[in-house]
């Protein structure tokens, strides 16, 4: 996954996987997802990200399940 932020337009772009975009779907005003032909999410665009997604900082944490 790749996350890109463009401060000049306050746009966040989240790429979940490489793939050809088949269709763009508007989730809500300023939030769009691109899906492949099977309906899997390829990427997401959030316009006005600071306001619409509370994007003031970004952190990543992977939680692994411990096997007993």
matplotlib code that plots the C-alpha trace (Angstrom):
import matplotlib.pyplot as plt

x = [0.0, 1.2, -0.2, 0.5, -0.5, -0.6, -0.7, -1.3, -4.7, -5.2, -5.7, -4.8, -4.3, -4.1, -3.0, -3.9, -2.6, -1.3, -4.0, -6.0, -8.8, -12.1, -14.5, -14.4, -17.1, -18.1, -18.5, -19.5, -18.7, -14.9, -14.3, -13.7, -12.6, -11.2, -12.0, -10.8, -12.9, -13.6, -14.8, -11.6, -10.4, -7.3, -7.0, -8.9, -8.8, -9.9, -10.2, -10.0, -8.5, -7.8, -11.4, -13.0, -10.8, -9.2, -5.8, -3.4, -1.0, -0.5, 0.8, 0.9, 0.8, 0.6, -1.0, 0.2, -1.7, 0.3, -0.1, -0.4]
y = [0.0, 3.5, 6.7, 10.0, 13.5, 16.5, 19.6, 22.1, 20.5, 18.9, 15.5, 12.1, 9.2, 5.7, 2.9, -0.5, -2.6, -2.4, -3.0, -1.7, 0.6, -0.6, 1.9, 4.9, 5.1, 8.2, 7.1, 10.6, 14.1, 14.3, 10.6, 8.2, 4.6, 3.0, -0.7, -3.4, -5.6, -8.0, -5.1, -5.1, -1.7, -0.5, 3.0, 5.7, 9.5, 11.9, 15.5, 18.1, 15.4, 17.4, 18.3, 15.1, 12.5, 14.3, 13.9, 15.8, 13.0, 9.5, 6.5, 2.8, -0.2, -3.8, -6.0, -9.6, -12.4, -14.4, -18.2, -20.1]
z = [0.0, -0.8, 0.6, -1.1, 0.1, -2.1, 0.2, -2.7, -3.3, 0.2, -1.6, -0.2, -2.6, -1.2, -3.6, -2.3, -5.1, -8.7, -11.2, -14.0, -13.0, -14.5, -12.8, -10.5, -7.9, -5.9, -2.3, -1.2, -2.2, -2.4, -1.8, -4.8, -5.1, -8.2, -8.6, -11.0, -13.2, -10.3, -8.0, -5.8, -4.6, -6.5, -4.9, -3.1, -3.5, -0.8, -1.7, 1.0, 3.1, 6.2, 6.6, 5.2, 6.7, 9.7, 7.9, 10.1, 10.6, 9.3, 11.1, 10.3, 12.6, 11.6, 14.2, 14.1, 15.8, 18.2, 17.8, 21.1]

ax = plt.figure().add_subplot(projection="3d")
ax.plot(x, y, z, "-o")
ax.set_aspect("equal")
plt.show()
